[in-house]
Amino acid sequence: ETGVTQSPTHLIKTRGQQVTLRCSSQSGHNTVSWYQQALGQGPQFIFQYYREEENGRGNFPPRFSGLQFPNYSSELNVNALELDDSALYLCASSLVAGAEETQYFGPGTRLLVL
Amino acid sequence: RKEVEQDPGPFNVPEGATVAFNCTYSNSASQSFFWYRQDCRKEPKLLMSVYSSGNEDGRFTAQLNRASQYISLLIRDSKLSDSATYLCVVNNPGTYKYIFGTGTRLKVLA
């Protein structure tokens, strides 16, 4: 196991609602990245947090936002949910925000938007 | 053109076979490369990093060809437990995001 945990494991929401997903990074890791994985696709980068600051963002609209806390755990918030937001949301932690740094993934949160 | 491209498969191979996957990337400045394995409805797990000199871990061998901008994964003596989706990952300089391919699905048949 990677030591990265996520909650909840599954979630069902309706269009227009808001959702918060949570991630606890591996002990000693100060960087958390979030990815969205649609069915049959590879994970797509949403954003990364390093020492409580956003450290890079993918092609996702502003209704996707995040936070990192002093203990390096993180939240992903999605407002005004759309049907296409249905996906597996993965968080990954790494020791530092480095190009060669291996990222370790949590089990993911499976979100279904109806 | 996608930044990272993989043949989605599926590759159906008998137990004991040798199978190879390729993955091409578009950014010649890419500097870090990985193979991850993902089982159905599970998270990706690191299989191996890919180094310029190539590297081997048991039955698995990864190669990097910078001139042609592809990486490869060779699996020898396939086991039933190797059935999974294999994700190619590239990390470009100046960014810390992983860029994933769509994955190649492998089925090892008894």
Chai-1 contact restraints between the chains, C-beta under 6 A:
chainA,res_idxA,chainB,res_idxB,connection_type,confidence,min_distance_angstrom,max_distance_angstrom,comment,restraint_id
A,Q41,B,T102,contact,1.0,0.0,6.0,A-B,restraint_1
A,G42,B,L87,contact,1.0,0.0,6.0,A-B,restraint_2
A,G42,B,F100,contact,1.0,0.0,6.0,A-B,restraint_3
A,G42,B,G101,contact,1.0,0.0,6.0,A-B,restraint_4
A,G42,B,T102,contact,1.0,0.0,6.0,A-B,restraint_5
A,G42,B,G103,contact,1.0,0.0,6.0,A-B,restraint_6
A,P43,B,F100,contact,1.0,0.0,6.0,A-B,restraint_7
A,F45,B,K97,contact,1.0,0.0,6.0,A-B,restraint_8
A,Q48,B,Y96,contact,1.0,0.0,6.0,A-B,restraint_9
A,G56,B,T95,contact,1.0,0.0,6.0,A-B,restraint_10
A,G56,B,Y96,contact,1.0,0.0,6.0,A-B,restraint_11
A,G56,B,K97,contact,1.0,0.0,6.0,A-B,restraint_12
A,L90,B,E43,contact,1.0,0.0,6.0,A-B,restraint_13
A,A97,B,Y96,contact,1.0,0.0,6.0,A-B,restraint_14
A,A99,B,Q31,contact,1.0,0.0,6.0,A-B,restraint_15
A,A99,B,S32,contact,1.0,0.0,6.0,A-B,restraint_16
A,A99,B,N91,contact,1.0,0.0,6.0,A-B,restraint_17
A,E100,B,S32,contact,1.0,0.0,6.0,A-B,restraint_18
A,T102,B,L46,contact,1.0,0.0,6.0,A-B,restraint_19
A,F105,B,E43,contact,1.0,0.0,6.0,A-B,restraint_20
A,F105,B,P44,contact,1.0,0.0,6.0,A-B,restraint_21
A,P107,B,E43,contact,1.0,0.0,6.0,A-B,restraint_22
A,G108,B,E43,contact,1.0,0.0,6.0,A-B,restraint_23
